[in-house]
Amino acid sequence: MTAAQTTVFAALLATAAAQLSGCEYSEGVQTYPDPTSCDQYYKCTNGTLTQERCENGLLYSGTGAVHEHCAYYWNVDCGDRPNELKASRDGGACPYSFGLFPSGEGCTDYFVKCAYGQPQPELCAEGLAYDERTHSCNWPDLLPECSVGDAEQLVGYSCPEKIPASSASLRFGQFPRFATGQCDRLVTCVNYYPRLTRCEEGTAVDENSLTCVDAALVPGCGYQ
């Protein structure tokens, strides 16, 4: 916030404390952080000022919101503003009313998306596993809970222990690539962990170069 905005906001707070009325603008919606709480904020709607609270598991962000003007707590920098996040004690799938959480222990490509305390199972993109540290899906080789066997099961491919000297895979050094027999899929092996990558739309795997090229140049993969 600029110095001018800070001055206006201070005036708004004073007015809100007195009668919950008075906004900088008489039209539209504007929001401002509550300096005393990261999960609360002030909202002006067509000139009417109200104090709002984020749903449990969310904090005020102003932008990039998940619900209303609030975002997942791990994506919000509160600075010195405290928050009142309280995890549920019932041991259910949703520790908070809103959030992304693991569906269980170990390496899995499923996770739980919670909204209003209701869990909805979600599936990572093919070949990825849920990373609890980042609340997103990631390569299995980057997750300590994922073994080589887990990655092989997720990707559907096992990296060979030995590569023929004539193989184009060796051109990629310590991260050899392999064709999978499917037009749009390549596997890169990272310490024997397979990583699945997909070619962009309209391209396909050239088994000679192990790169994605115009699909029309790959027999059996071009558009008919």
GUTOR-361902 format. One record per residue: residue number from 1; x, y, z of N, C-alpha, C in turn; residue in three letters. Coordinates in Angstrom, 3 decimals, decimal comma, always signed. Each point is the difference from the previous one (the first is absolute). Layout:
N
PT	k	n_X	n_Y	n_Z	ca_X	ca_Y	ca_Z	c_X	c_Y	c_Z	r
PT	NUM	X	Y	Z	X	Y	Z	X	Y	Z	ala
...
! end
This chain:
224
PT	k	n_X	n_Y	n_Z	ca_X	ca_Y	ca_Z	c_X	c_Y	c_Z	r
PT	1	+0,834	-1,197	+0,000	-0,834	+1,197	+0,000	+0,869	+1,248	+0,000	met
PT	2	-0,427	+1,025	-0,757	+0,718	+1,263	-0,008	-0,313	+0,770	+1,272	thr
PT	3	+0,762	+1,090	+0,228	-0,239	+0,816	+1,185	-1,410	+0,562	-0,004	ala
PT	4	-0,465	+0,419	-1,192	-1,352	+0,550	-0,109	-1,046	-1,061	+0,324	ala
PT	5	+0,213	-1,232	-0,513	-0,941	-1,078	+0,270	-0,017	-0,367	+1,476	gln
PT	6	+1,192	+0,037	+0,625	+0,084	-0,302	+1,426	-0,796	+1,004	+0,814	thr
PT	7	+0,115	+1,283	-0,386	-0,750	+1,054	+0,696	-1,499	-0,219	-0,139	thr
PT	8	-0,417	-0,320	-1,229	-1,423	-0,256	-0,248	-0,471	-1,204	+0,796	val
PT	9	+0,817	-1,055	+0,021	-0,372	-1,221	+0,712	-0,139	+0,251	+1,493	phe
PT	10	+0,907	+0,798	+0,567	-0,085	+0,333	+1,419	-1,302	+0,733	+0,303	ala
PT	11	-0,374	+0,888	-0,913	-1,254	+0,726	+0,178	-1,191	-0,949	-0,080	ala
PT	12	+0,097	-0,973	-0,916	-1,075	-0,980	-0,133	-0,170	-0,814	+1,274	leu
PT	13	+1,112	-0,401	+0,589	-0,067	-0,787	+1,223	-0,656	+0,784	+1,125	leu
PT	14	+0,352	+1,277	+0,093	-0,594	+0,835	+1,039	-1,508	+0,104	-0,193	ala
PT	15	-0,405	+0,181	-1,243	-1,430	+0,084	-0,299	-0,693	-1,325	+0,284	thr
PT	16	+0,673	-1,104	-0,378	-0,599	-1,319	+0,205	-0,222	-0,270	+1,473	ala
PT	17	+0,968	+0,371	+0,811	-0,131	-0,236	+1,434	-1,173	+0,768	+0,579	ala
PT	18	-0,290	+1,154	-0,575	-1,077	+0,834	+0,530	-1,366	-0,445	-0,483	ala
PT	19	-0,132	-0,283	-1,301	-1,342	-0,280	-0,515	-0,024	-0,937	-1,200	gln
PT	20	+1,126	-0,601	-0,337	+0,069	-0,918	-1,131	-0,585	+0,626	-1,268	leu
PT	21	+0,392	+1,212	-0,291	-0,432	+0,651	-1,229	+1,090	+0,958	-0,439	ser
PT	22	-0,036	+0,378	-1,288	+0,961	+0,947	-0,528	+1,108	-0,693	-0,757	gly
PT	23	+0,017	+0,121	-1,332	+1,018	-0,612	-0,843	+0,577	+1,052	-0,935	cys
PT	24	+1,178	-0,302	-0,508	+0,662	+0,930	-0,913	-0,806	+0,170	-1,278	glu
PT	25	-0,619	-1,097	-0,473	-0,768	+0,046	-1,241	-1,446	-0,400	+0,279	tyr
PT	26	-0,916	+0,597	-0,735	-1,420	-0,296	+0,188	-0,490	-1,120	-0,907	ser
PT	27	+0,862	-0,448	-0,926	-0,384	-1,075	-0,904	+1,100	-1,055	-0,056	glu
PT	28	-0,398	-1,211	-0,329	+0,963	-1,076	-0,149	+0,342	-0,662	+1,324	gly
PT	29	+0,989	-0,917	-0,069	+0,438	-0,747	+1,181	+1,492	+0,219	+0,206	val
PT	30	+0,382	+0,391	+1,194	+1,401	+0,157	+0,370	+0,228	-0,748	+1,312	gln
PT	31	+1,163	-0,596	+0,149	+0,317	-0,708	+1,243	+1,311	+0,514	+0,566	thr
PT	32	+0,127	-0,110	+1,331	+1,190	+0,476	+0,708	+0,324	-0,981	+1,124	tyr
PT	33	+1,276	-0,253	+0,248	+0,358	-0,928	+1,076	-0,347	+0,560	+1,370	pro
PT	34	-0,360	-0,888	+0,900	-0,168	+0,375	+1,402	+1,389	-0,059	+0,634	asp
PT	35	+0,535	+1,105	+0,494	+1,366	-0,006	+0,528	+0,168	-0,839	+1,253	pro
PT	36	-1,101	-0,438	+0,611	+0,080	-0,772	+1,236	-0,225	-1,491	-0,216	thr
PT	37	-0,370	-0,420	-1,219	-0,299	-1,404	-0,246	+0,151	-0,327	-1,475	ser
PT	38	+0,741	-1,075	-0,298	+0,238	-0,375	-1,394	-1,189	-0,727	-0,611	cys
PT	39	-0,890	-0,524	+0,824	-1,157	-0,690	-0,564	-1,255	+0,863	-0,005	asp
PT	40	+0,169	+1,302	+0,270	-1,108	+0,935	-0,099	+0,381	+1,139	-0,950	gln
PT	41	-1,013	+0,654	-0,545	+0,251	+1,130	-0,894	-1,232	+0,892	-0,022	tyr
PT	42	+0,179	+1,195	-0,558	-1,102	+0,942	-0,150	-0,381	+0,072	-1,472	tyr
PT	43	-1,310	+0,042	-0,241	-0,494	+0,043	-1,376	-0,988	+1,148	-0,164	lys
PT	44	+0,248	+0,814	-1,024	-0,929	+1,064	-0,366	-0,800	-0,459	-1,217	cys
PT	45	-1,300	-0,050	+0,128	-0,879	-0,400	-1,095	-0,978	+1,134	-0,283	thr
PT	46	+0,231	+0,685	-1,113	-0,852	+1,146	-0,374	-0,153	+0,990	+1,154	asn
PT	47	+1,129	+0,266	+0,663	+0,006	+1,005	+1,051	-0,307	-0,498	+1,391	gly
PT	48	-0,296	-1,287	+0,152	-0,300	-0,556	+1,320	+1,182	-0,820	+0,498	thr
PT	49	+0,483	+0,307	+1,188	+1,177	-0,656	+0,566	-0,409	-1,113	+0,953	leu
PT	50	+0,561	-1,197	-0,204	-0,253	-1,133	+0,893	+1,312	-0,680	+0,346	thr
PT	51	+0,020	-0,665	+1,133	+1,155	-0,806	+0,384	-0,307	-1,454	-0,330	gln
PT	52	+0,917	-0,662	-0,699	-0,214	-1,368	-0,455	+1,062	-0,919	+0,592	glu
PT	53	-0,328	-1,283	+0,086	+0,953	-1,004	+0,466	+0,117	-1,114	-1,042	arg
PT	54	+1,224	-0,406	-0,284	+0,226	-1,092	-0,947	-0,477	-1,326	+0,601	cys
PT	55	-0,365	-0,929	-0,867	-0,334	-1,347	+0,451	+1,243	-0,646	+0,609	glu
PT	56	-0,213	-0,967	+0,903	+1,116	-0,654	+0,674	+0,916	-0,704	-1,010	asn
PT	57	+1,285	+0,306	+0,076	+0,966	-0,537	-0,958	+0,419	+1,015	-1,039	gly
PT	58	-0,691	+1,146	-0,031	+0,307	+1,067	-0,950	+0,412	+1,265	+0,748	leu
PT	59	+0,800	+0,825	-0,669	+0,427	+1,285	+0,545	-0,209	+1,075	-1,057	leu
PT	60	-0,160	+1,218	+0,455	-0,252	+1,099	-0,939	+1,212	+0,231	-0,897	tyr
PT	61	-0,253	+0,081	-1,304	+1,082	+0,261	-0,951	-0,300	+1,191	-0,890	ser
PT	62	-1,270	+0,250	-0,270	-0,368	+1,096	-0,889	+0,057	-0,378	-1,461	gly
PT	63	+0,937	-0,865	-0,365	+0,130	-0,467	-1,386	+0,220	-1,508	+0,013	thr
PT	64	-0,216	-0,619	-1,137	+0,212	-1,440	-0,109	-0,849	-0,791	+0,965	gly
PT	65	-1,226	+0,436	+0,197	-0,846	-0,573	+1,032	-0,532	-1,387	-0,362	ala
PT	66	-0,185	-0,821	+1,027	-0,650	-1,298	-0,130	-1,492	+0,148	+0,274	val
PT	67	-0,323	+0,801	+1,000	-1,394	+0,235	+0,378	-0,128	+1,432	+0,487	his
PT	68	-0,972	+0,718	-0,551	-0,134	+1,422	+0,302	+1,338	+0,696	-0,279	glu
PT	69	+0,605	+0,633	+0,988	+1,285	+0,679	-0,201	+1,100	-0,683	+0,811	his
PT	70	-0,140	-1,294	+0,198	+0,917	-0,764	+0,850	+0,665	-1,124	-0,798	cys
PT	71	+1,217	-0,353	+0,397	+0,773	-1,037	-0,685	+0,467	-1,042	+1,015	ala
PT	72	+0,491	-1,135	-0,504	+0,527	-1,029	+0,892	+1,093	+0,589	+0,883	tyr
PT	73	+0,031	-0,407	+1,251	+0,888	+0,634	+0,982	+1,467	-0,070	-0,382	tyr
PT	74	+0,421	-1,052	-0,694	+1,421	-0,128	-0,339	+0,426	+0,931	-1,134	trp
PT	75	-0,955	+0,632	-0,642	+0,323	+0,930	-1,088	-0,104	+1,463	+0,418	asn
PT	76	-0,207	+0,254	+1,285	-0,201	+1,370	+0,474	+1,114	+0,395	+0,961	val
PT	77	+0,624	+1,135	-0,269	+1,000	+0,570	+0,907	-0,705	+1,000	+0,906	asp
PT	78	-0,177	-0,352	+1,252	-0,745	+0,847	+0,932	+0,852	+1,103	+0,620	cys
PT	79	+1,310	-0,087	-0,165	+0,844	+0,983	+0,669	-0,148	-0,127	+1,507	gly
PT	80	-0,297	+1,094	+0,670	-0,168	-0,011	+1,458	-1,438	-0,262	+0,432	asp
PT	81	-0,892	-0,169	-0,954	-1,403	-0,206	+0,364	-0,229	-1,435	+0,472	arg
PT	82	-0,548	-0,214	+1,184	-0,269	-1,359	+0,485	-1,211	-0,598	-0,704	pro
PT	83	-0,144	-1,316	+0,104	-1,190	-0,651	-0,542	-0,586	-0,932	+1,050	asn
PT	84	-1,210	-0,428	-0,230	-0,694	-0,864	+0,947	-0,344	-1,341	-0,630	glu
PT	85	+0,928	-0,542	-0,791	-0,230	-1,309	-0,603	-0,078	-1,066	+1,087	leu
PT	86	-1,027	-0,816	-0,053	-0,164	-1,066	+0,977	-0,353	-1,289	-0,728	lys
PT	87	+0,894	-0,977	+0,106	-0,243	-1,279	-0,663	-1,103	-0,771	+0,718	ala
PT	88	-0,746	-0,768	-0,778	-1,057	-0,832	+0,565	+0,605	-1,114	+0,843	ser
PT	89	-0,703	-0,395	+1,027	+0,475	-1,062	+0,882	-0,707	-1,328	-0,248	arg
PT	90	-0,850	-0,053	-1,015	-0,777	-1,224	-0,208	+0,752	-1,077	-0,772	asp
PT	91	+1,225	+0,334	-0,482	+0,796	-0,994	-0,707	-0,509	-0,334	-1,382	gly
PT	92	-0,888	+0,823	-0,546	-0,546	-0,264	-1,322	+0,955	+0,361	-1,119	gly
PT	93	-0,483	-0,111	-1,224	+0,842	+0,253	-1,172	+0,330	+1,469	-0,174	ala
PT	94	-0,773	+0,888	+0,636	+0,199	+1,444	-0,155	+0,472	+0,624	+1,316	cys
PT	95	+1,311	+0,206	+0,174	+0,486	+0,672	+1,208	-0,545	+1,418	+0,129	pro
PT	96	-0,228	+0,646	-1,145	-0,599	+1,332	-0,042	-1,183	-0,037	-0,966	tyr
PT	97	-0,883	+0,981	+0,106	-1,180	+0,019	-0,866	+0,377	+0,103	-1,473	ser
PT	98	+1,069	+0,772	-0,280	+0,500	+0,148	-1,367	+1,472	-0,406	-0,040	phe
PT	99	+0,396	-0,712	-1,059	+1,407	-0,337	-0,152	+0,212	-1,208	-0,885	gly
PT	100	+1,265	-0,295	-0,258	+0,412	-1,187	-0,748	+0,830	-0,856	+0,942	leu
PT	101	-0,343	-1,284	+0,105	+0,633	-0,842	+1,003	+0,258	-1,396	-0,561	phe
PT	102	+0,990	-0,727	+0,566	+0,274	-1,360	-0,479	-1,178	-0,919	+0,276	pro
PT	103	-0,186	-0,974	-0,872	-1,107	-0,937	+0,162	+0,374	-1,163	+0,904	ser
PT	104	+1,261	-0,090	+0,361	+0,476	-1,073	+0,863	+1,503	+0,098	+0,141	gly
PT	105	+0,601	-1,010	+0,563	+1,446	-0,004	+0,176	+0,681	-0,637	-1,206	glu
PT	106	+1,289	+0,313	-0,154	+0,768	-0,597	-1,072	-0,128	+0,736	-1,314	gly
PT	107	+0,469	-0,647	-1,050	+0,043	+0,590	-1,337	-1,314	-0,275	-0,722	cys
PT	108	-0,710	+1,048	-0,334	-1,297	-0,178	-0,653	-0,260	+1,120	-0,991	thr
PT	109	-0,761	-0,307	-1,024	-0,340	+1,020	-0,995	-1,366	+0,618	+0,278	asp
PT	110	-0,568	-0,315	+1,145	-1,264	+0,610	+0,415	+0,231	+1,006	+1,116	tyr
PT	111	-0,871	+0,992	+0,090	-0,021	+0,916	+1,132	-1,442	+0,420	+0,244	phe
PT	112	-0,222	+0,718	+1,078	-1,350	+0,412	+0,378	-0,114	+1,512	-0,092	val
PT	113	-1,002	+0,467	-0,708	-0,302	+1,429	-0,067	-1,223	+0,256	+0,867	lys
PT	114	+0,170	+0,850	+1,011	-1,082	+0,271	+0,939	-0,608	+1,374	-0,251	cys
PT	115	-1,313	+0,063	+0,021	-0,740	+1,259	-0,106	-1,189	-0,092	+0,938	ala
PT	116	-0,107	+0,955	+0,911	-1,045	-0,012	+1,030	+0,037	-1,287	+0,821	tyr
PT	117	+1,200	-0,560	+0,166	+0,147	-1,199	+0,804	-0,360	-1,288	-0,697	gly
PT	118	-0,357	+0,069	-1,280	-0,378	-1,190	-0,758	+1,167	-0,464	-0,866	gln
PT	119	+0,478	-1,234	+0,189	+1,143	-0,492	-0,778	-0,401	-0,462	-1,395	pro
PT	120	+0,812	+0,365	-0,971	-0,205	-0,440	-1,381	+1,305	-0,609	-0,503	gln
PT	121	+0,042	-1,306	-0,293	+1,242	-0,602	-0,498	+0,387	+0,558	-1,365	pro
PT	122	+1,280	+0,289	-0,157	+0,531	+0,526	-1,257	+1,189	-0,856	-0,431	glu
PT	123	+0,239	-0,047	-1,298	+1,077	-0,818	-0,554	+1,060	+0,888	-0,637	leu
PT	124	+1,264	-0,272	+0,328	+1,098	+0,727	-0,632	+0,060	-0,343	-1,487	cys
PT	125	+0,669	+0,848	-0,749	+0,246	-0,304	-1,409	+0,798	-1,300	-0,097	ala
PT	126	-0,157	-0,684	-1,103	+0,642	-1,299	-0,196	+1,503	+0,068	+0,276	glu
PT	127	+0,491	-0,928	+0,823	+1,426	-0,083	+0,281	+0,472	+0,822	+1,179	gly
PT	128	-0,891	+0,775	+0,625	+0,376	+0,844	+1,132	-0,595	-0,541	+1,298	leu
PT	129	+0,585	+0,402	+1,125	-0,486	-0,383	+1,322	-0,231	+1,254	+0,832	ala
PT	130	-0,861	-0,117	+0,993	-0,323	+1,173	+0,824	+1,154	+0,317	+0,942	tyr
PT	131	+0,369	+1,288	+0,037	+1,089	+0,493	+0,845	-0,610	+0,839	+1,117	asp
PT	132	-0,005	-0,542	+1,213	-0,619	+0,695	+1,130	+0,736	+1,287	+0,339	glu
PT	133	+1,291	+0,071	-0,311	+0,788	+1,192	+0,335	-0,414	+1,206	-0,829	arg
PT	134	-0,378	-0,222	-1,241	-0,366	+1,107	-0,889	-1,500	+0,066	-0,269	thr
PT	135	-0,747	-0,975	+0,529	-1,444	-0,076	-0,232	-0,301	-0,043	-1,500	his
PT	136	+0,794	-0,779	-0,715	-0,170	-0,130	-1,446	+0,541	-1,361	-0,427	ser
PT	137	-0,095	-0,297	-1,278	+0,514	-1,265	-0,522	+1,411	+0,206	-0,543	cys
PT	138	+0,839	-1,035	+0,147	+1,420	+0,155	-0,318	+0,551	-1,301	-0,577	asn
PT	139	+1,231	+0,095	-0,541	+0,668	-1,200	-0,485	+0,258	-0,946	+1,177	trp
PT	140	-0,262	-1,291	-0,136	+0,236	-0,944	+1,098	+1,451	-0,015	+0,487	pro
PT	141	+0,971	+0,226	-0,896	+1,401	-0,046	+0,433	+0,371	+1,146	+0,929	asp
PT	142	-0,861	+1,017	+0,100	+0,257	+1,125	+0,894	-0,656	-0,180	+1,366	leu
PT	143	-0,715	-1,097	+0,180	-0,720	-0,229	+1,248	+0,662	-1,123	+0,794	leu
PT	144	+0,398	+0,263	+1,240	+0,693	-1,026	+0,791	-0,849	-1,235	+0,266	pro
PT	145	-1,324	+0,153	-0,014	-0,869	-1,141	+0,277	-0,212	-0,890	-1,216	glu
PT	146	+0,483	+0,401	-1,166	-0,197	-0,776	-1,225	+1,251	-0,805	-0,340	cys
PT	147	-0,166	-1,291	-0,158	+1,102	-0,869	-0,412	+0,028	-0,115	-1,521	ser
PT	148	+1,052	-0,635	-0,515	+0,071	-0,254	-1,436	-1,208	-0,828	-0,437	val
PT	149	-0,352	-0,987	+0,822	-1,155	-0,834	-0,320	-1,294	+0,792	-0,061	gly
PT	150	-0,141	+0,965	+0,910	-1,192	+0,853	-0,022	-0,069	+0,784	-1,309	asp
PT	151	+1,147	+0,568	-0,385	+0,046	+0,789	-1,232	-0,309	-0,867	-1,216	ala
PT	152	+0,529	-1,214	-0,012	-0,268	-0,910	-1,116	-1,494	-0,303	-0,116	glu
PT	153	-0,646	-0,157	+1,143	-1,434	-0,286	-0,013	-0,801	+1,201	-0,486	gln
PT	154	+0,400	+1,199	+0,423	-0,715	+1,206	-0,409	+0,170	+0,292	-1,489	leu
PT	155	+1,210	-0,221	-0,494	+0,312	+0,331	-1,390	-0,326	-1,152	-0,946	val
PT	156	+0,104	-1,227	+0,508	-0,205	-1,154	-0,861	+1,223	-0,314	-0,841	gly
PT	157	+1,183	+0,260	+0,568	+1,241	-0,224	-0,749	+1,125	-0,257	+0,993	tyr
PT	158	+0,908	-0,916	-0,358	+1,179	-0,290	+0,818	+1,256	+0,394	-0,753	ser
PT	159	+0,851	+0,781	+0,621	+1,247	+0,428	-0,643	+0,975	-1,172	-0,090	cys
PT	160	+0,598	-0,226	-1,159	+0,932	-1,121	-0,156	+1,304	+0,234	+0,762	pro
PT	161	+0,578	-1,077	+0,503	+1,275	+0,122	+0,714	+1,156	+0,211	-0,970	glu
PT	162	-0,105	-0,583	-1,196	+1,045	+0,151	-1,014	-0,616	+0,531	-1,290	lys
PT	163	+0,740	+0,879	-0,657	-0,466	+0,605	-1,251	+0,985	-0,358	-1,110	ile
PT	164	-0,472	-0,550	-1,113	+0,904	-0,341	-1,109	+0,806	+1,213	-0,461	pro
PT	165	+1,246	-0,242	-0,369	+0,892	+1,094	-0,398	-0,514	+0,756	-1,214	ala
PT	166	-0,811	-0,647	-0,817	-0,514	+0,641	-1,213	-1,295	+0,781	+0,243	ser
PT	167	-0,507	-0,039	+1,214	-1,298	+0,616	+0,284	+0,076	+1,523	+0,009	ser
PT	168	-1,011	+0,630	-0,579	-0,086	+1,464	+0,017	-0,209	+0,528	+1,412	ala
PT	169	-0,421	-0,871	+0,899	-0,241	+0,413	+1,389	+1,256	+0,549	+0,653	ser
PT	170	+1,161	-0,514	-0,399	+1,262	+0,406	+0,619	+0,364	+1,441	-0,319	leu
PT	171	-0,623	+0,584	-1,010	+0,311	+1,389	-0,343	-0,433	+0,968	+1,097	arg
PT	172	-0,835	-0,483	+0,905	-0,518	+0,875	+1,055	+0,727	-0,191	+1,327	phe
PT	173	+1,190	-0,606	-0,087	+0,885	-0,078	+1,157	-0,590	-0,752	+1,175	gly
PT	174	+0,079	+0,618	+1,190	-0,448	-0,678	+1,213	-1,521	-0,059	+0,129	gln
PT	175	-0,695	+0,649	-0,944	-1,463	-0,040	+0,010	-0,501	-0,550	-1,330	phe
PT	176	+0,221	-1,304	-0,259	-0,372	-0,580	-1,293	-1,507	+0,041	-0,240	pro
PT	177	-0,357	+0,160	-1,267	-1,404	+0,021	-0,399	-0,355	-1,295	-0,714	arg
PT	178	-1,290	-0,321	+0,059	-0,481	-1,200	-0,666	-1,394	+0,245	-0,569	phe
PT	179	-0,243	-0,577	-1,169	-1,342	+0,021	-0,572	-0,826	-1,074	+0,694	ala
PT	180	-1,289	+0,242	+0,130	-0,873	-0,952	+0,691	-0,861	-0,811	-0,956	thr
PT	181	+0,065	+0,334	-1,293	-0,873	-0,654	-0,961	-1,306	+0,737	-0,196	gly
PT	182	-0,210	+1,061	+0,780	-1,176	+0,850	-0,157	+0,429	+1,304	-0,652	gln
PT	183	-0,826	+0,495	-0,888	+0,390	+1,143	-0,826	+0,437	+1,224	+0,792	cys
PT	184	-0,679	+0,281	+1,092	+0,246	+1,276	+0,675	+0,744	-0,118	+1,323	asp
PT	185	+0,604	-1,172	+0,284	+0,623	-0,194	+1,301	+1,475	-0,358	-0,098	arg
PT	186	+0,786	+0,675	+0,847	+1,421	-0,281	+0,157	+0,282	-0,266	+1,470	leu
PT	187	+1,009	-0,806	+0,267	+0,435	-0,224	+1,379	+1,452	+0,423	+0,131	val
PT	188	+0,277	+0,794	+1,028	+1,365	+0,359	+0,364	+0,325	-0,711	+1,304	thr
PT	189	+1,132	-0,681	+0,057	+0,371	-0,732	+1,206	+0,951	+0,831	+0,853	cys
PT	190	-0,380	+0,195	+1,256	+0,798	+0,763	+0,960	+0,354	-0,941	+1,144	val
PT	191	+1,246	-0,488	+0,000	+0,428	-0,969	+1,019	-0,954	-1,195	+0,077	asn
PT	192	-0,387	-0,483	-1,178	-0,886	-1,148	-0,175	-1,462	+0,299	+0,330	tyr
PT	193	-0,307	+1,227	+0,360	-1,391	+0,416	+0,154	-0,509	+0,473	-1,365	tyr
PT	194	-1,068	-0,571	-0,519	-0,542	+0,483	-1,274	-0,823	+1,276	+0,181	pro
PT	195	+0,252	+0,981	-0,850	-0,804	+1,228	-0,051	-0,748	+0,018	-1,323	arg
PT	196	-1,296	+0,128	+0,072	-0,813	+0,023	-1,210	-0,199	+1,431	-0,475	leu
PT	197	+0,271	+0,234	-1,276	-0,295	+1,298	-0,612	-0,847	-0,243	-1,248	thr
PT	198	-0,801	+1,005	-0,340	-0,879	-0,137	-1,159	+0,306	+1,095	-1,008	arg
PT	199	-0,059	-0,361	-1,257	+0,211	+0,976	-1,067	-1,187	+0,955	-0,069	cys
PT	200	+0,257	+1,199	-0,494	-1,071	+0,971	-0,177	-0,948	-0,466	-1,099	glu
PT	201	-1,198	+0,543	+0,017	-0,992	-0,364	-1,005	+0,536	+0,264	-1,407	glu
PT	202	-0,203	-0,956	-0,874	+0,467	+0,136	-1,378	+1,404	-0,514	-0,220	gly
PT	203	+0,655	-0,472	+1,077	+1,345	-0,563	-0,131	-0,004	-1,433	+0,519	thr
PT	204	+1,038	-0,730	-0,350	+0,113	-1,397	+0,406	+1,472	-0,354	+0,171	ala
PT	205	+0,239	-1,142	+0,621	+1,364	-0,435	+0,296	+0,663	-0,578	-1,241	val
PT	206	+1,144	+0,565	-0,341	+0,851	-0,563	-1,049	+0,957	-0,967	+0,687	asp
PT	207	-0,131	-1,290	-0,280	+0,790	-1,003	+0,707	+1,476	+0,042	-0,365	glu
PT	208	+0,359	+0,688	-1,065	+1,416	+0,120	-0,355	+0,697	+1,092	+0,808	asn
PT	209	-0,675	+1,135	+0,164	+0,604	+1,110	+0,745	-0,467	+0,058	+1,445	ser
PT	210	-1,086	-0,737	+0,312	-0,611	+0,014	+1,333	-0,383	+1,417	+0,410	leu
PT	211	-0,552	+0,716	-0,959	-0,536	+1,339	+0,238	-1,398	+0,066	-0,598	thr
PT	212	-0,717	+1,049	+0,327	-1,339	+0,203	-0,548	+0,104	+0,811	-1,289	cys
PT	213	-0,569	-0,531	-1,063	+0,029	+0,666	-1,300	-1,428	+0,080	-0,539	val
PT	214	-0,160	+0,651	-1,135	-1,312	+0,076	-0,644	-0,560	-1,418	-0,158	asp
PT	215	-1,219	-0,213	+0,493	-0,593	-1,337	-0,022	-0,102	-0,569	-1,412	ala
PT	216	-0,128	+0,863	-0,998	-0,113	-0,462	-1,381	+1,276	-0,685	-0,476	ala
PT	217	+1,118	+0,246	+0,696	+1,279	-0,596	-0,388	+0,231	-1,361	+0,643	leu
PT	218	-0,891	-0,403	+0,897	+0,164	-1,268	+0,716	-1,031	-0,999	-0,514	val
PT	219	+0,428	-1,080	-0,648	-0,943	-0,979	-0,544	-0,969	-0,512	+1,068	pro
PT	220	-1,284	+0,034	-0,346	-1,018	-0,506	+0,907	-0,468	+0,985	+1,048	gly
PT	221	+0,614	+1,187	+0,030	-0,367	+0,974	+1,033	-0,599	+1,281	-0,568	cys
PT	222	+0,058	+0,185	-1,325	-0,539	+1,211	-0,596	-1,515	-0,027	-0,044	gly
PT	223	-0,591	+1,155	-0,162	-1,455	+0,095	-0,098	-0,444	-0,526	-1,353	tyr
PT	224	-1,085	-0,762	+0,028	-0,526	-0,580	-1,240	-0,937	+0,994	-0,684	gln
! end
